[in-house]
Every structure is written in structure tokens, then in C-alpha cells.
């Protein structure tokens, strides 16, 4: 298999992955903070 093709596919994958992470992180942070606050509130 050609190394350049593999590298290209990998870079494309990273690009899509980074876009997904950028969209997801704010949501995740909100969920995580509310979960932490809920646990503090419960204890």
C-alpha cells in the first residue's frame, strides 16, 4: 500500500475528528460540570 495514500486518509480522519471534538467539548464540559455539581449537592 502506498504510504502517501495512507497519510492522506489519516490526515483527513484527523481533520474530521478535530471538528467533531471541537463541537462536542463544550457540550461535554456542560454535562460534566452539572454532574459534579449534582454530586456535591447530593453529598
BELMO-V426203 format. One record per backbone hydrogen bond with DSSP energy under -0.5 kcal/mol. NH is the residue of the N-H (numbers start at 1). CO is the residue of the C=O. Records with the same first field share a line. If there is no record, write none. Layout:
NH->CO, CO
//
This chain:
6->2
7->3
8->4
9->5
10->6
11->7
12->8
13->9
14->10
15->11
16->12
17->13
18->14
19->15
20->16
21->17
22->18
23->19
24->20
25->21
26->22
27->23
28->24
29->25
30->26
31->27
32->28
33->29
34->30
35->31
36->32
37->33
38->34
39->35
40->36
41->37
42->38
43->39
//
